[in-house]
Amino acid sequence: AEHRIVRQDGVVRYHHLAWRVQVSPDGLPSRIVGTVQDVTERKTAQERLERETAANAALAEISVPLLSPSSTVAQIAAIILEKARFLTGSMHGYISEIDALTGDNVGHTLTHMLEGECEVREDRRITIPRDATGHFRHLHGHCLNTREAFFTNSPSVHPSSGGVPKGHVPLSRFLSVPVMAEERLLGQIALANSERDYTDDDVEVIGRLA
């Protein structure tokens, strides 16, 4: 049997345990002989291969609407969000773009995680406005301001955390990747509340979707 072990320093190791019962000449159990083998490298390589396979499959599915002239931006955003949530085990998320005229962050598709913070325009698009300084607020705006992907598994203590507004789902974990075209900021892929901690591997795979 394999067991996942988290050490006190937070490092995750995988151990394979095997044992057998030795019996005495009269047929009674006499002792248990077992071995413990560290299989972390094999397990890590296996998980990396599974992630790569899943990411490639997601990219292949996304390429279909991307290449279809009949696909709308909202439809493409919806499938990207679906795959991003699946690949990271995230409960919530959204895909957005920067409005070329206003500079605001406009969501094409999102779960209800942002209710209470967004403005709904007359055309029913969800808009996350900039503040008076031209910056985006809180965790949702951090990667837009820095142009760098990031994740936090302790959102409440992140330097950009400003709490969550009324109507916003509680955040236990958060990951955000900017969508860039060379130096130009185009939008954002944001994910929240994965069933496990986010890692650098998640940032890498979502970066591929961006």
Secondary structure, DSSP 8 states (H G I E B T S, - for coil): -EEEEE-TTS-EEEEEEEEEEEE-TTS-EEEEEEEEEE-HHHHHHHHHHHHHHHHHHHHHHHHHHHH-TT--HHHHHHHHHHHHHHHHTEEEEEEEEE-TTT--EEEEEE-GGGTTT-EE-TT--EEE---TTS---HHHHHHHHH---EEES-GGGSTT-----TT----S-EEEEEEEETTEEEEEEEEEEESS---HHHHHHHHHH-
